[in-house]
Amino acid sequence: MSRIIELEHPVSKESSSAILSQFLAGLQIENLPKEVVSRTEEAFLDWFASALAGRGTRPVRILEQFAATMGPADGSSQILVSRKRTSPIFAALVNGAASHIAEQDDVHNGALFHPGTVVFPAVFAAAQQIGASGKDLIVASVAGYEAAIRVGEFLGPAHYKVFHTTGTAGTLGAAAGVARVLGLDASKMQHALGSAGTQAAGLWEFLVDAADSKVLHAGKAAADGLLSAYIARDGFTGALKVLEGERGMAAGMSSRADVAKLTDGLGKRWTILECSYKVHACCRHTHPSADALLAVMKRENLKADDIAHIKAHVHRGAIDVLGPVTKPETVHHSKFSMGFVLGLIALYGQAGVTDFTEATLHDPNVRAFLNRVEMEFDPEIDSAPGNFWGGWVEVTTRDGRHLEGSVPAAKGDPQNTLDRSDLEEKAQRLAKFGDAATPDEVRRLLSTVWNLHEEPDLAGLFLQ
């Protein structure tokens, strides 16, 4: 029996895919408000530093080896963690994976999606290959963010329960960004999205086994999106309504898609301004609770040993993603355990990139916290405007006190964001963690990024 999917809003005579493609292909630097240009430069730095932090990790080393085996010995685009040059598709693959493994890349709550980790590696690799300017990269990246975030919102939470949106919607975002940097017209943009949509994949089942798939999703989304744009340039066709068609992404991947999300507010609402930067080096769904626990511990001068039990009030996405991770088996797995993250917060006052280690994974004091933490779905938090979920924890102390801590927005959300000095410090931390760039190299990178809109040619923008 066929499965019938009813979209919440009917498709207009001109399809939403066509309208979105026309907008993406027509974007110019003159269309972008100054704050969008500035935010894109900041997001590019945040992505670049996140990629550096992936250096030396086992999954990234494996993908580097794959790129070395299958790709050219030299090429136009750089693998950031190794400083080696290769073809754009392999650079996008490795850089995408590398930027997702430290869990420090940006996120859009409404789309339940990490845009930077798929858009920037694809666009940057293509920009290096054709010698695009900094302005070209900015415009293309905004196009990628607009496409991917809108597709993520279109597919919605019903999609996210099974599919990792970074891998699915991310493929279309990478395709849109690369199509724009290549200067494709609206027709070829739509074909690029069609080819990207039919390749979109990424399942959450990996969390059950503590598998490496999450970074593969990001790398493949970047690489497959890039592939989709390059073949569209040369005349390869894709499904014109791959999103809303009867056998498109919504039909196969969502039970409650909202087609209006694809085009609502185009050119007025800029989705990159809605993205959050990550402070804690773990799943974004843990951050509101971590900040709320920090608040109550600071206010009450609590120590970890004072805490008998923590109840974290959370949104639906936290239940869906974090719920299966009851006993984390690897360092990366521990980043998806609410009990583990709150244990780090209680014991060390932070959950940064250097706090998730083999030592802490097996630390009996941290492991003991797994049984002291429970999550409870809170419909009020879940329905927060703009999906900016606040944090609320109830803490029961060993001496019988009942305490509460709350934050209206996690640190890094747009209404509680990181400024440029914060992002510079974060970049230095991530580069040091991955041992992928010296402080002087990062300072030179900052000089380039803060003036990215004036960079004439990205072909020579390499780490030495």
Residue, then its C-alpha position, 0 to 999 in steps of 0.5 A: m500500500s502506498r504511503i500518502i503524505e499530506l503537505e501542510h500547505p499546497v504547492s503553488k503553480e510555480s513549485s516551491s523548488a523552482i522559487l527557491s532555486q531562482f532566489l538562490a541563483g540570483l543572490q548577489i553581495e548587494n542583496l545581503p545586509k551588512e550583518v549577514v556578511s559579518r555573520t558569515e565571516e564569523a561562521f566561516l571562522d567557527w567552521f574553519a577552527s572546528a575543522l582544525a580540531g578534528r586533526g588526528t582523530r581516528p575517523v578523520r585519519i581513515l577518511e584522509q587515507f581514503a582521500a590519499t588512496m582514491g584522490p590525486a596526490d596534488g590538487s587545487s583544494q586543501i585538506l585543512v588537518s593535513r595541509k595536503r592538497t587534493s581535488p575539491i570533492f575529497a577536500a570537501l569530504v575530509n574537511g566536512a568530517a573533520s569539522h563535525i567531530a569535536e562537536q563545536d560547529d554551529v547549529h540552527n535549532g529550528a532546522l535541527f541541523h548543523p549548516g556550517t559543517v556541510v556548506f563551508p567545506a563544499v563552498f571553500a573547496a570549490a572556491q579554491q578550485i576556481g579562484a573565487s573571491g571572498k565576496d563570492l564565497i560569502v554569497a555562496s555560503v549564504a545561499g547554502y545556509e538558506a537552502a539547507i536550513r529551509v529544507g531542514e525546517f520543511l522536513g521538520p521534527a518528524h524527519y529528525k526522529v530517524f534521519h540526521t538532518t545534517g546529512t540529509a538537508g545538508t546535501l542540498g545546502a552544499a549543492a546550493g552553495v557550490a552551484r552559486v559559487l559556480g555561477l549556475d542559473a536558476s534552472k541548473m540550480q534546481h537540477a543540482l538540488g534534484s541530484a542532491g536530494t536523491q543522494a541525501a542520507g543519514l540515519w540516527e541508528f549509529l548512536v546505538d552502537a557508538a559508530d562513526s557515522k555522524v562525521l561521515h554524514a557531514g563529509k558525504a553531504a559536503a562531497d555529494g552536494l559538490l558533486s551535484a552542483y558540478i554535474a549540473r553545471d555540465g548538463f546533468t539533470g535532477a528531479l525538479k521537485v525532489l523536495e515536494g514531489e509525490r516521490g520526493m524527500a517529504a514523501g519518503m522522509s517526513s510524515r509532516a512536511d511544511v512546504a511553506k518553510l521553503t520560501d517563506g520570507l525569502g530575502k527578508r529573513w536571513t537564516i544564518l542570523e538565527c544560528s547558534y555557536k557552541v560553547h560546550a563540546c557536545c550535542r547542542h541538545t545538552h547545552p541548555s541543561a548544562d548552562a542551567l546546572l552551572a547557574v544553580m551550582k554557582r548561585e548555591n555554591l554547590k559541589a558535585d558531591d552535594i548533588a543526589h539527583i538532577k531532573a533536566h526538563v528538555h525539548r523533544g529533540a533532546i529526548d529523541v537523540l540523547g535518550p538512547v545513550t544511557k551508557p556511553e562507550t566512546v569519547h564521541h558517544s559521551k557527547f550525546s549523554m546528558g548524564f555524562v555532560l552534566g557530570l562534567i559540569a558538576l565535577y569540573g564546571q565545564a564541558g569543553v573540547t579538552d574535557f571529553t577524553e578517555a580518562t573522563l570517559h572511564d572516570p568513576n566519578v563522572r560515570a556515577f553521575l549517569n544514574r543521578v540524571e534523568m530527562e523529562f520532556d517539557p512541552e513549554i520548553d519544546s514550544a519556545p518561540g524560534n526553537f530557542w530552547g531554554g534550560w531548566v533543571e531541578v536539583t535534589t541535594r543529599d541533605g534534602r534540599h530541592l533547588e532549581g536553575s534556569v536560563p532563558a537561552a543557552k550561551g551561543d544562541p543569537q540572543n546570548t551570542l559569542d562576540r568576535s573576541d569570544l570566537e577568536e579565543k575559541a579558534q585558538r583553543l580548537a587549533k591548539f586542541g587539534d595541534a593543527a595550527t600555531p597561534d601565529e597561524v591562527r592570528r594570520l587566519l583571523s586577519t584574512v577572515w575578518n576581511l574576507h569580503e575584500e579577499p580577491d582570490l581564494a585559490g591561494l588561501f592555504l595553510q602553509 
